[in-house]
Amino acid sequence: MKILIINGGMRLGNTWTLTKVVKEELNLLSNEIEYTEIHLKDLNLPFCLGCSVCFRKGHKLCPHNSIIRELMEAIENSDGVIFSAPTYIMSMPALTKNFVDHLCFMFHRPRYFNKKVLVISTTGGVGAKNAVKTMIGYFKGWGFNKAYGLWISSNSWNNYVVKEKHKIKTKAVVEKFYKDVESKKLHTPDYSVLIPYNLFRGMSFDYVKGKEYETADGEFWQNRIAEPYDKSVPLPIIKRIFGNIFYMLGKKLSKRVIVTYKK
């Protein structure tokens, strides 16, 4: 099993302490796990420029693609991902937000449908749950099949000692994450995932090659236009109907709202 650990914090503080406990629990479940660690602070990833090239022409033309490509390939080559980031002011730190900004095109063109993720965060007081839920929303939007969350109030700024009740909580979450990754089971997506997926699918017709405002989105969806979700993921009939309803809404909406850009 290959597990990718991405550290979205500037320092190896309380959240990294908890991440090491997660790793210890995983090692108790299997001695055959291969870990890869990426610390975002070491990548020297510049701030996202907001140039929209990833949306219009494709992410490979991003001015920072040499770094982004390595991150995307590392995720693709893993069986599961652990994302660790502290909570700052009820949300994620700037380092993590910059990472998310560079990958925002994946909300329009999702992938990683067979990946599972565990998101970890700690806070000195409150807000870690909100931070984790927000980050889980990003991973689901990118296509991740299942997301688990672990949030802890450390009651410490830089001297966190993992309490017994935190170890118990961590053990329970880690076991669920490990068993899910090991099983390779693919879960049917939530309705909240199907809505944007099918809206983008329906809206893609006005952005295909030859249209006034052609984009990478238009090209991407032509290969997925027939299905309400990725073919590899099981989808019961009721969710297929639900997805197709939003697909039709997307087609109607697209005729009224064209997203333009400066050529």
C-alpha positions as CSV (number, residue, x, y, z in Angstrom):
1,M,0.0,0.0,0.0
2,K,1.4,3.4,-1.0
3,I,0.4,6.3,1.2
4,L,1.2,9.9,0.3
5,I,1.5,12.3,3.2
6,I,1.2,16.0,2.3
7,N,2.0,18.5,5.0
8,G,0.3,21.9,4.4
9,G,1.8,23.6,7.4
10,M,4.9,25.9,7.7
11,R,6.3,24.0,10.6
12,L,6.3,20.6,12.2
13,G,4.1,21.6,15.1
14,N,1.0,20.2,16.8
15,T,-0.7,18.9,13.7
16,W,2.4,17.1,12.6
17,T,2.7,15.5,16.0
18,L,-0.8,14.1,15.5
19,T,0.1,13.0,12.0
20,K,3.0,11.0,13.4
21,V,0.5,9.2,15.7
22,V,-1.6,8.5,12.6
23,K,1.4,6.9,11.0
24,E,2.1,4.9,14.1
25,E,-1.4,3.5,14.1
26,L,-1.2,2.6,10.4
27,N,2.1,0.8,11.0
28,L,0.3,-1.3,13.7
29,L,-2.2,-2.3,11.0
30,S,0.4,-3.2,8.4
31,N,4.2,-3.3,8.1
32,E,4.0,-3.2,4.3
33,I,3.0,0.5,3.9
34,E,5.2,2.6,1.7
35,Y,5.2,6.3,2.6
36,T,6.0,9.3,0.6
37,E,6.1,12.7,2.3
38,I,5.7,16.1,0.6
39,H,6.1,19.3,2.6
40,L,4.5,22.2,0.7
41,K,6.9,24.7,2.4
42,D,9.8,23.0,0.7
43,L,8.4,23.2,-2.8
44,N,8.8,27.0,-3.2
45,L,5.5,27.1,-5.0
46,P,4.8,30.7,-6.0
47,F,1.4,32.2,-5.3
48,C,-1.3,31.4,-7.8
49,L,-1.5,34.3,-10.3
50,G,-5.2,33.9,-11.0
51,C,-4.4,34.0,-14.7
52,S,-7.1,31.3,-15.5
53,V,-4.8,29.6,-18.0
54,C,-5.6,26.2,-16.3
55,F,-9.3,26.8,-17.0
56,R,-9.0,28.2,-20.5
57,K,-6.1,26.3,-22.1
58,G,-5.3,23.5,-19.6
59,H,-3.4,23.0,-16.4
60,K,-0.2,21.9,-18.2
61,L,0.3,25.5,-19.3
62,C,0.2,26.8,-15.7
63,P,3.3,28.9,-15.2
64,H,4.0,26.8,-12.1
65,N,3.3,23.5,-13.8
66,S,6.7,21.9,-13.1
67,I,5.8,21.9,-9.4
68,I,2.1,21.2,-9.8
69,R,2.7,18.3,-12.1
70,E,4.9,16.6,-9.4
71,L,2.1,17.0,-6.8
72,M,-0.6,15.6,-9.2
73,E,1.6,12.6,-10.2
74,A,2.3,11.8,-6.5
75,I,-1.4,11.7,-5.8
76,E,-2.0,9.6,-8.9
77,N,0.7,7.1,-7.9
78,S,-0.6,6.6,-4.3
79,D,-3.3,4.3,-3.0
80,G,-4.3,6.8,-0.3
81,V,-3.5,10.4,0.7
82,I,-3.1,11.9,4.2
83,F,-3.4,15.7,4.1
84,S,-2.1,17.4,7.2
85,A,-2.6,21.1,7.9
86,P,-3.1,23.3,11.0
87,T,-6.1,25.4,11.6
88,Y,-5.6,29.2,11.3
89,I,-8.5,31.5,12.1
90,M,-11.1,28.7,11.7
91,S,-9.7,27.6,8.4
92,M,-6.6,26.4,6.5
93,P,-3.2,28.3,6.4
94,A,-2.1,30.3,3.4
95,L,0.3,27.6,2.3
96,T,-2.5,25.1,2.0
97,K,-4.8,27.7,0.3
98,N,-2.2,28.4,-2.3
99,F,-2.0,24.7,-3.0
100,V,-5.7,24.5,-3.4
101,D,-5.8,27.6,-5.6
102,H,-3.4,25.9,-8.1
103,L,-5.6,22.9,-8.3
104,C,-9.0,24.7,-8.5
105,F,-9.4,23.7,-12.1
106,M,-10.1,20.2,-10.9
107,F,-13.5,21.3,-9.7
108,H,-14.3,21.7,-13.4
109,R,-12.3,18.7,-14.5
110,P,-12.3,16.1,-11.6
111,R,-10.2,13.0,-11.5
112,Y,-8.8,10.7,-8.7
113,F,-12.0,8.7,-8.6
114,N,-10.4,5.7,-7.0
115,K,-8.5,7.7,-4.3
116,K,-9.3,7.9,-0.5
117,V,-8.0,10.8,1.7
118,L,-7.6,11.4,5.4
119,V,-7.6,15.1,6.3
120,I,-5.9,16.0,9.7
121,S,-5.9,19.3,11.6
122,T,-5.4,20.6,15.1
123,T,-6.1,23.9,16.7
124,G,-5.2,25.5,20.0
125,G,-8.9,26.3,20.7
126,V,-11.7,25.9,18.2
127,G,-12.2,25.7,14.4
128,A,-10.4,22.5,13.4
129,K,-13.6,20.8,12.5
130,N,-14.5,23.6,10.2
131,A,-11.1,23.6,8.6
132,V,-11.2,19.8,8.0
133,K,-14.7,19.9,6.6
134,T,-13.6,22.7,4.2
135,M,-10.6,20.8,3.0
136,I,-12.7,17.6,2.6
137,G,-15.0,19.6,0.3
138,Y,-12.0,20.4,-1.9
139,F,-10.9,16.8,-2.2
140,K,-14.4,15.6,-3.0
141,G,-14.7,18.3,-5.6
142,W,-11.5,17.0,-7.2
143,G,-13.1,13.5,-7.5
144,F,-11.7,11.7,-4.4
145,N,-14.0,8.7,-3.8
146,K,-14.0,8.9,0.0
147,A,-12.8,11.4,2.6
148,Y,-12.2,11.0,6.3
149,G,-11.5,13.7,8.8
150,L,-9.6,13.9,12.1
151,W,-9.7,17.1,14.0
152,I,-8.4,17.8,17.5
153,S,-8.4,20.8,19.9
154,S,-4.8,20.6,21.3
155,N,-5.2,23.4,23.9
156,S,-1.6,24.2,23.2
157,W,0.2,26.4,20.7
158,N,3.5,24.6,20.4
159,N,3.7,21.9,23.1
160,Y,0.9,19.4,22.2
161,V,1.0,16.1,24.0
162,V,-1.4,13.6,22.5
163,K,-4.0,12.8,25.2
164,E,-5.4,9.3,25.6
165,K,-8.9,10.3,24.4
166,H,-7.2,11.7,21.3
167,K,-5.3,8.5,20.7
168,I,-8.6,6.6,20.9
169,K,-10.3,8.9,18.4
170,T,-7.3,8.7,16.1
171,K,-7.1,4.9,16.2
172,A,-10.8,4.6,15.2
173,V,-10.5,7.0,12.3
174,V,-7.2,5.5,11.0
175,E,-8.7,2.0,11.1
176,K,-11.6,3.1,8.9
177,F,-9.3,4.9,6.5
178,Y,-6.9,1.9,6.3
179,K,-9.6,-0.7,5.7
180,D,-11.2,1.4,3.0
181,V,-8.0,2.0,1.2
182,E,-7.1,-1.7,1.5
183,S,-10.5,-2.9,0.2
184,K,-10.3,-0.8,-3.0
185,K,-14.0,-0.5,-2.7
186,L,-15.5,2.5,-4.6
187,H,-18.4,4.2,-2.9
188,T,-21.3,5.9,-4.7
189,P,-20.8,9.7,-4.7
190,D,-22.9,12.0,-2.5
191,Y,-25.6,14.1,-4.1
192,S,-23.5,17.2,-3.2
193,V,-20.8,15.8,-5.5
194,L,-23.2,14.9,-8.4
195,I,-24.6,18.4,-8.6
196,P,-21.5,20.3,-9.7
197,Y,-20.2,17.4,-11.7
198,N,-23.3,17.3,-13.9
199,L,-23.8,21.0,-14.1
200,F,-20.3,21.3,-15.6
201,R,-21.0,18.3,-17.9
202,G,-24.1,20.1,-19.2
203,M,-22.5,23.5,-19.5
204,S,-19.6,22.1,-21.5
205,F,-21.2,22.3,-24.9
206,D,-20.7,26.0,-25.3
207,Y,-17.0,25.7,-24.6
208,V,-16.0,22.9,-27.1
209,K,-13.4,23.5,-29.9
210,G,-14.7,26.0,-32.4
211,K,-17.0,27.9,-30.1
212,E,-16.3,31.6,-29.4
213,Y,-15.0,30.9,-25.9
214,E,-13.6,27.4,-26.2
215,T,-11.8,26.0,-23.1
216,A,-10.1,22.9,-21.8
217,D,-13.4,22.2,-20.0
218,G,-15.2,21.8,-23.3
219,E,-12.6,19.3,-24.5
220,F,-12.5,17.4,-21.2
221,W,-16.2,16.7,-21.0
222,Q,-16.7,15.4,-24.5
223,N,-15.2,12.1,-23.3
224,R,-17.5,12.0,-20.3
225,I,-20.7,13.4,-21.8
226,A,-22.7,10.2,-21.8
227,E,-22.5,9.3,-18.1
228,P,-23.7,11.2,-14.9
229,Y,-20.5,10.2,-13.1
230,D,-17.2,8.4,-13.8
231,K,-17.8,4.9,-15.2
232,S,-15.6,3.2,-12.7
233,V,-17.8,4.3,-9.8
234,P,-21.0,2.5,-9.0
235,L,-24.1,4.7,-9.3
236,P,-27.6,3.5,-8.4
237,I,-30.5,4.4,-10.8
238,I,-31.9,7.1,-8.5
239,K,-28.6,8.9,-8.5
240,R,-28.2,8.5,-12.3
241,I,-31.6,10.2,-12.7
242,F,-30.6,12.9,-10.2
243,G,-27.3,13.5,-12.0
244,N,-29.0,13.7,-15.4
245,I,-31.5,16.2,-14.1
246,F,-28.7,18.6,-13.2
247,Y,-27.0,17.8,-16.5
248,M,-30.1,19.1,-18.3
249,L,-30.2,22.1,-16.0
250,G,-26.6,22.8,-16.9
251,K,-27.4,22.7,-20.6
252,K,-30.2,25.2,-20.2
253,L,-28.1,27.4,-17.9
254,S,-25.2,27.5,-20.3
255,K,-27.4,29.1,-23.0
256,R,-28.1,32.0,-20.7
257,V,-24.7,32.5,-19.1
258,I,-21.6,32.3,-21.1
259,V,-18.3,32.7,-19.2
260,T,-16.1,35.0,-21.3
261,Y,-12.4,35.7,-21.1
262,K,-10.0,38.3,-22.6
263,K,-8.4,36.8,-25.7
